[in-house]
Amino acid sequence: AGVEDVPHVRLGQRADLVVVAPATADLIARAAHGRADDLLTATLLTARCPVLLAPAMHTEMWQHSATRDNVALLRARGVHVLDPDSGRLTGADSGPGRLPEPEAIAAEAVRLLRTDPGGDLAGLRVVVSAGGTREPLDPVRYLGNRSSGRQGVALAATAAARGARVLLVAANIEVPVPSGVEVTTVGTARELAEAVFDAARTADVVVMAAAVADFRPAEVATYKIKKPDVEDDIRFGRDPEQSSGQDPGQGPGEVDGAGPVLRLVRNPDVLRALVTARRPGQFLVGFAAETGDDEADVLTHARRKRERKGCDLLVVNDVSGGRVRTHRGAPARRRRRGRRGSLGQQGTDRRPGLGRGTRPDAGTTFCGAYLARVNRPHRARTGGKPAAAAEQGAT
């Protein structure tokens, strides 16, 4: 029989992806040390496709230093090892070591099949912010917005699938973190600014999809701010409309007849600061949530904002009436080049740097396609090498 008829050779050579679920402590140990004493471990040695392991074992086994070293060794070789879930194990035991849910394993398998290590973003370091910052008002309340982080997370996952090394700066996101990306968790605008500025020093692309609060309370209350107690006001002969129920020294701001008055201070303008400190060749994407008013429509406000910020691209979310529409560009093959780092727009607006659309994932499509075009001049100048090797920006 020929080599192609040997089962472990045939399986390893023909596979697009190898998934081992469950991956026991014994299997992980044998795979880490190159054992080939059965069909599975022999197949793992012949496979040149991505390999995904989904561990399942008792907590003590997963946390043992030998297992941790074996997992680290496999990951260093490029094997994708999921972290196990925490939950009910054999018998009455509970803890980390439970087999990840089938949906999580399938999602990671799909991501690996879609990921192209030699994709059009290979070699790029991409930083994406997502979610909405929350500015504490007291130990219970905060000033925030309705951002779920869905769009930023989709951008991060798309960039990773196209070969980029991605850092996601996540601010209170309400959707699962995509696999295959590094994550830094933040809460407030200042925490987000610190994390993004630090990451931007080595980034080729920064996508500011997070909804960053423009203001924060000047003071944060030590205790929960109390609302007026109407029953106590009536009992003690006070006018409920004129009593705040709040100790002026307890919370932020002053107190008037309707309750505490909040004094706000401005948060740092993260995008504008990134533009000011950008390094050569760095590409910056901004996001804006806009509503039309008596002065101008959504796109007019967006054009003005892009001019003020100075970013290469601004994706506009029309949030009029509580709805969200993402403004994006036309398909890459139909776009027109504008000024440096800008594109013409599909539909009624053809101004550089703005895009328009209505699909929830439109910003992902627009930014992903545009970053691919930005990357082409880098590869042309560097003989096909990753764009990260070039220090000159796209023109």
N, C-alpha and C positions, 0 to 999 in steps of 0.2 A: 504494500500500500504506500501511496505517496504521503509526503508530509501533510498535505492538505486534508488527508483523511483521518489524521490523528485528532481525536475529539478536542483535547485541550488546546491544540494549536489552531484548529479550525474555529473554535468558539472565540478565542482571543483575537484572532486576526480579522474576523468578520464583524465583530461587535462594534456598534456605535456608542454604546454605554454599558457598563457593567454595574449592576446594583446588587448589593448584598444586604438583605434585610430578613431576619435580624443578623447583625454582626456580633458574635459573642466575644467575650474576652479572649478565648482560645483562638478564634479565627483572626482577631486583630493582632495577637502576638505572632502567630505563624506568618501572616501577611507582612508584618513589619520586618521580620527576619528572613524573608525570602524562601520560606519552606514551600515545597512542591510535592507533598506526599498524598494529595488526593486531587480529584478533577478540579475542584474550585480553586485551590491555591495555585495549581499549575496554570489554570486559565488566567488568574490574576497576573502571573509572571509574563504571559505571552501577550496580554492585552496592551494595545497602544492607544486605546480610547480613554475617555474619562472614566474613573472608577468612583462609585459612591457607596459608602458604608453607613448603615443605620444601626448604631449600637443598641444592644439590649442585654442587660446583666444586672446583678444586684448592686446596690449603691456602694457597698464596700469594695467590690471589684472595680467599678468604674472610677472610684476615687483613689485606688491604689496607685502608688508612684510608678509601678511597672506598667500599668495600663496607660497612665498619663504620658509616660515617655514613649510608649509604642504609638499612641495617637499622634503625638507631636512629630515623631519620625515619619509617619505616613503622610501627614499634612505637609511636611517639609518637602516630600517627594512629589507633591501635587495630587495626592489622593484626597478626595472630598469626604470628610468624616463629619456627619451631623452630630450635634449634641443631643443626648437622649432627653426625653421628657421626664418630668417629675410626676409621680403618682403611685398608684397601687401596684405592688410587685407580687411576687409569689407569696402566698399565705397572707399574713397580716402585715407584712412589711410594706413600707411606703417611702419614697424618696427618689432622687435622680437615678436613672437607669432604665426607665420604661421606654419601650420601643416608640419612636416618634409616630405620630398619627399618619395613616396612609396618605392623607391629603398633603401633609408636609413633605413626605418622601417624594410623592408624585410631582409636586411643585418644583422641588430641587432638581429632579430628573429632567423635567421639561426645560428648566433654566440652563442646565448643562448642555442639553441637546441644541439649544438655541445659541449658546455662547460660542463666539468665533474668536479664538485666541489671536488670529491674524486678521481680525475685523478692521473696519475703517477707523476705529478709535483706538486700536492697539498701540500701546506705548504712551497714551495720554493719561495724565493724572487729573481726574475730574472731582471737584468738590460740589456737592449739592446740599443746600439747606431746605428743610421741609417742615411743615407744621406751623403752629402759631405760638408766639411767645406769650407768657403770662406774667404780669407785673403784680406782685403781692400788694394787697390793700390791708389785710390783717391776716391772722393765722388761718382764716377760713376762706376769705374772698380774694379775688384777683381781677385785674382788668385784662381782657383778652379778646379773642375774636372766634369766628366759626371755622377757622381753617382746620381741616382734617389731616393734611399732609399727603393726601392721596396723589396729587399731581407731582410733588417733589419725589415721592417714593417711586412712582412710575418712571420718572426721568432717571433716577439712580439705577433702577433695574435695567432700563434700556441701555444706558451707557455701559454698564458692566457686561451685558450680553453682547455688546459690540466690541469688546476687548479692552475697555478702559479699566484702569485701577480707580475705584470710586470710594470716596469718603462721604457718608451721609451725616450731616449735622441735623439731628432730629429734635424738634421742639414740640413736645406734647402731641405727638402724632397719634391718630386713632386707627391706623391701619398697620398690618404686620410689616416688620422690617424685612426687606428683601434679602435673600441669601446671596452670598458672593460679594457683599460690600462691607466696608468697615463703617462702624457707627459710633458717633459721639453724641451723647444725650445732653441736652441743655434745657433750661427752663425760661430764663428771662432774656430780654434783648441784649443786655450787657454780656451775659454768658455766651449767647450766640455770637456776638461780635468777637469776643476773645477767641472762641473756637475757630471761626471762619478766618480771621486774620492770621492765626497760627498756621492753619492748613493752606492758606493761599500763597504762602511763601514758596511752596514747591508745586503749586497747581498750574496746569496748563489751561484749565477751564474752571470757572466758578459760576455756578447757576444758583442765583438767589431766589428760590421759589418759596421760601418761608414768608409768612406774614409777620413782620416784625413790628411790634408796637411802637408808635411814634412817641408816646408819652408814658410816664410812670408816675405813681404817687410820690410827692416830695417826701413824705414820711410814711412809714409802715407802722400800723398800730401794733402794740405789744399784745393786746387782748382783742377778742372779737368785738367789733363795733355793734352796739346794741341799737335796735330800733325802738321807737317810743312804745311804752306799754300803756295802751289806751285804758285798760281797766284800772291800773294804778292811778292814772291821771284823773279819772272820774272819781275814784275813791277819795283822793286827797284834794279834790276841788280844783284841779288844774285844767286848763284848756288843752285838749289833745292836739289841736292844731298849732299851739304855741310851745309845745314841749318836745324836745328832741330825744329825751331819754339817754343822752350821751354825755359823758364826762368830757369836757373840752380837753383835758390833759391826757385822755386815754387814746384818742385816735388822731388821724391826720387832719389837718386843716382846722377851720373854725366851725362854729355851730350857729345855725340860724333856726328860724321857726320850723323849717321843713326837714331838718336833720343836718348831718355833718357836710361841710363844704370842702371838697377835695382840691388841694393845690397840686398841680401836675408840673413836672419838669420834662424837658425834651430828652429823648433817648438818642444815642449816637446814630448817625446816618450811615449804616453799614455799607450799602452799595456805593455811595459817594466816596467813602473812605477807601474802598477797594479800588475804585477808579483812580484816585489820587496816588495810591501806593503801588499800582500795578507794575509788574515786571515786564520786560520786553516780550512780546509775543503772546501774552496772556489774554484770553478771551473771556469777557464778562457778560453774563446774561442776567437781566433784571426781570422781575414780575411786578405787575400792578393790578390791584383790584380797584376798579373805577365805576362810578355812576355818572350819568349825564346830569346837568343842572341848567339853570337859566343862562349861564355864561357860555357853556360849550358842551359838546357831546363827548362820549367816552373816548373816542379815538383822538380828538383834539387834546383832551387832558393828557392822554398817553403820550402824544408827540411832545408836548411841553415837558412832561416828566422825563422822557428820554434825553431831551436836550439838557435839562438841569443835571441829571445824573451822569451823563457821559458814557453810559455803557454801550457795548457793541450791539446789543439786541434787547428789546423789551417785549415781553409777552403780556398781553392785556386780558384780564378777566373782567367781563362785564357782569357786575353783581347787582344790577338794578332790580329792585323789587325782591331781593333775596335770592334771585336765581343766579346761576353761574354759567356764563358762556366764555369760552376761551378763544381769543383772537389769535390766529395763526397764519402762517404763510402758505403759499401754493406748493404743490409737489415740487421736489427739487429740480426736476427736468424742465419745469415751466417758469422757474423764478428768474428774475432779472437782478443783476448786480447793481447795487447802489454805491454809496460811499463805503469806505473801508469798514468791514465788519457789519454790513447792513444788507438787507434784501428788500426787493419790492414785495408788495402784498397782493394776495388774491382778493378779488371782489371789488368793492367800491373804493378802497384806499390803496394807493400805490406808493406811499411815502416810504423811504428807506427805514429799515429797522423795526417795522411794525408788522404784525401778522394778524389775520382774522379767521375765525372759524366757529363752529358750534359744537363739535364733539367734545366729550369730557376729556379725552386723551389727546386733544389737538395740540396742546403745548408740548407734549412728549414727542409727537410726530414732527412738529416744526423744529424744535431744538435739536432732536436727533439728526434729522436730515441736514440741518444747517451746520452742525458740528462736523458732519462728514465732509462737507464742502470746505470748511475751514481747514480740515486736516490734509486735503489734497495738495495744496501748495507746499506744505511742510515736507511731504513725502517726495514731491518732485525735486525740491532743493537738496534733499538728503539722500537721493538715490534709492528711495523706497524704505529707508530706515524710519523707525517710529518718530512721530512728530516731536516727542519730548526731547530728542537729541538736537533739535534746531532751536536757536535762540532768537531768531527773527520772527515777527508776527506775520500773519497772513495779510496780504494786501489785495 
